[in-house]
Amino acid sequence: MYNFDERLKCLSKLGIDIRVLNLTSEIKDGNLFFAEVLSPKNNSGLLIMAEPNEEVKFGVVVDLEKNSELIVFEVSGKNRNITLLGNKSPSNSATKTFIKRVRTHPDKTGCYTTKNNAFQNNGLWVAKIGPKSLEMWEIAIVTQIQGLSKYYLSLQKVYCADLYENNGEIFVPEEQFLNYNNWQSLNELVKKCVNVEKLTSAKNYSPPNDTAPELEPNKCQIQWFNQSRRYGLGNINGHRGPVMIHSSEILDQEFPALDPGTIVSFDKIKRTPQGLQLQGVKE
């Protein structure tokens, strides 16, 4: 269940302040300080509602303390290439300011939405890297069309993992960060931020002994869920691989969000070109 206020407090403890600007109208002289600041209307992070055929533009603004070691970046392309965002604050400012412009694009039906795929992204990332761990938050604008287009501010700690040394390289447990080794640009960024020699040896790492629970029929344990991409994966009894959970099939939440390990119920399983997908999901 998505608790926007609670996640906002978590980010505040890390020294992260967030604003969302409405950039739909042209801003005088390009000065973002004249833009309307959007305040979430509820604990689901609802920012604004618009007609589906109306283009909307946003600015996601992250403010950090000047001496903060947090890293702000955006991700793009099929290979999830990382681009560091530059500080937009003047040199005499007490804070560092990072801005990501998020545009909506029409889908096949002409409805404008924000999307997170290989061709466009809908937000930015803030990472705390080192000295011996990695924590990554994704801050994004997510669209849901329910008569009107509803735009939500999504705050999610997507990854949290310990870092170890293995033969002079950084080792990240697979159960803590699925497919970390396949994200090349992130690997390169972490190497720049961490002193590998000071990491604990991977020989001292012991995988958890947790065994998968025996699930009842029509029950699923969430393995992974990404709010900005609007889908996740889960495990069910009697099926070897993971099944897919799309946010449009989550019935009891205004803005769908499922934490790993959560056990949900479902009505039925649908076979799709992408694999098995659960329908009628409830937490």
N, C-alpha and C positions, 0 to 999 in steps of 0.2 A: 504494500500500500504506500502510495507516494505521500510523504509528509513534507511539503515545501518549506514550512517554517523551520522544521528541525534541521533540514539540510542546509538552509541558509545560515543557521547558527553554527554548524560545523565549519562552513567556509569562513565565517567571521573569526572563529578561533584560530584559523590558519593565517589570518591577516588579509583576507580577500574581501573586498567590497565590490558589489555588482550593481550596475545600472543598465536598464534597457531603454534605448531611445527610439522614438517613432520618427523615421527618416523618410516617410512617404512623401511629404511635401519638401520642396527644395529649401535647403537651409541657406540663409543669407551669407554670402561670402564663404560658404563652406564651413562656417563656424558651428560645431556641434553643440555648443553651449546654448544655442537658441532652440534646440530641438525639444520636443515634448518628452518628458520622462514618464515611462509607463510603469505603474505600480501594480503588482499582482492583485487580482480581485478576490482570490480565495486561497485556501491551503493546497490547492492543486496547481497553483502557479499560473492561472489564467491571466493573460496580459490584455488581450483585445479580441474583439469579434468583428468580422468584416464579411461583405458579400463574397461568395466564392469566385466571382469573375473580377474581383478588385485586387490589383497589385498592391502589396504592402512591402515596405522596406524597414529594416531594423538596424540599430547599432548596439552591439553588446559591448559594454564598457567594463573593464576590470581595473580596479585601483589597488595597488600594493604599496606598502611602506617603502621608502626609498632604499633602505638597506635590505629589503627582502631578497632571499635567495631562490624564491619560487620562479619557475620558468613558464612563460605563456607562449603558446604556439597554436597554429592551425594545421590541419591534416587534409591532404588532397591526393587524388589519383588512386589508381588500382593498387599501387604499392604502398599507399598510406604514407606519402612523403611528408615530412615535418618541416614547416617553415616557422622560424621564430618571429614573433611579432615585436615591433620596435616600440620603445617608450615614447609616447606622444606628449609627455609633460615637459614644461620648460626646465632648464637646468637648475633653477633656484627653487623648484617645487619640493615639498616634503613627501610627495608620493610619486609613484610611477603609474602611468596610465596606458592601458592597452585597449585598442578598439578593433572590433571585428564587424564589418558590415555584412548583414545577412539579407539576401533578396529572396523574393518568392518567384516561382516560375510556373507557367501553366502546364498542367498535365494533359493527357489525351482528351479529356472531357472539357478542357478550358478552365478548370478550377486552379487557382493559384495556391501553391503550397511551398513550404520549405522542405528541403530534402537532404539526406545524408547518404551520398553514394560516390562512385568513382569520379563523377563529373561536377558535383557541387557539394558544398557542405553548409551546415546550418549553425555553426558555432565555433567555439575555441576550447582549448585545453589548458589547464593549469596543473603543473607537476611539481612535486616535492621530491627531489632526487638526492639520495645520500643522507648520512654517510653510509648506512648499511641497509637502506630500504627504499622502496619506490612507491609513491602514492600519486594517482592521476585522477583528476576530476574533469568531467566534460560539462560545459555550460552551453546550452543550445536552445534554439527556438524551434519548437515542434508544432506541426499543424494537425488538427483533426477537423474533418468536415462532417458536420451534423446539422444540415440545413444551412447554417452559416459556417464560415471558416473560423475556427477557434485556434488561437496561437498561445502556446504555453511556454513558460520558461522552465526548461529541464535542467536540474542540477543532479549529477550522479557521480559518485565515486566508482569509476568503472574498474580500476585496477588498484590493488594494494598487495605488495609482495616484498619478501626479504631478498637481499642480494648476498651471494656467496662467491668465493673464489674457487675456480676449478682449472688447474693447469695454466694459471696466468690469465684466465678469461673470467668474465662475469657469468655466474650461473644463477638462473631464476627458476624456482620449482614450478613445474608445469601445472600442478594443481592450484597454485596461487595466481598464475598468469598464463592462461591458455594461449599457446602459439606465440609466446614472447620472441623466440628465436627467429620467427618468420617476419618480424617487423624490423627490417634492417635499419631504417633511419632512426628508430627509437634506440636500438642497440648502440648505434654510433653516438647518439646524444648522451646516453647513460655513461658510456665509456669516458666521455669528456668531463663528466661531473663527479666521478667516483674514483677514489684511490684504491685500485684493485688489491694492492698489497696489504691494505688494512682490513679487508673483508675476512670474515670467518670462512675457513675451508669448507667446501661442500661435503667433505668426508664426515663432518660433524652434523650434517643435516639428516634427519630421520623423517621420512614421509609419514603422514598421519595414518593411524590404524583404523580410521573410521570406515565402517562397512555401510554399504547402501541399505537404507531401510526397506523392509518388506512392504511394498505398497499395495494398498487395496485396489480392486478393479476401479477404473475411472479416476485414478489418482496419479499425479505426476509431480516429480521433484524437479524444481528449477535448477538448471546447471549454469545458465548464463542468460542475461537479458539486458539489452541496450535500449534505453528510452529514446534516444535520438534516431536510431534506426528502426524503432518500433517493432522489434521482434526479438525472440530469444529461443533458447533450446532447453529441453528437459528430458528426463528419463522416465520411462514407464515399464512396468513388468511385462515380460513376454516379447520385448523388442530389443534387439541388440544395440542399435544405434540410437542417437538422440532424435526426438521429435521436435517440430517447430511450433512455437507459440507466437502468433501475430497479435499485436495490440488490439486490432479490430475485433478479436474474438474474446477479449477479456471483458466480462459483463458487469462486474460490480465496482468498477473504478472509473471516475471521470477522466483522469489522466493515468493510463496504465503504467504500472511500475512493479516489477517483481524482483525480490532479492534472491540471490543464489541460496539454495537450501530450502527455500519455501516449498511447501507441499500444497498443490492446488487440485481442485476437482475439474472434470471436464465431461461434456455430454457425449461427444463422439469423436472419431478420428476420420479425417478426410485425406485421401491420397491425392497429392498434387504433383506437378512436374518437378517441384523442388524437394519432394519427399512427403512424409506423413506430417499432417498439421492438425493440431487439436482445435476443436470447436466448442463453444460454450464454456469458456474457462472462468472459474470463480476461485478467489483466494479463501 
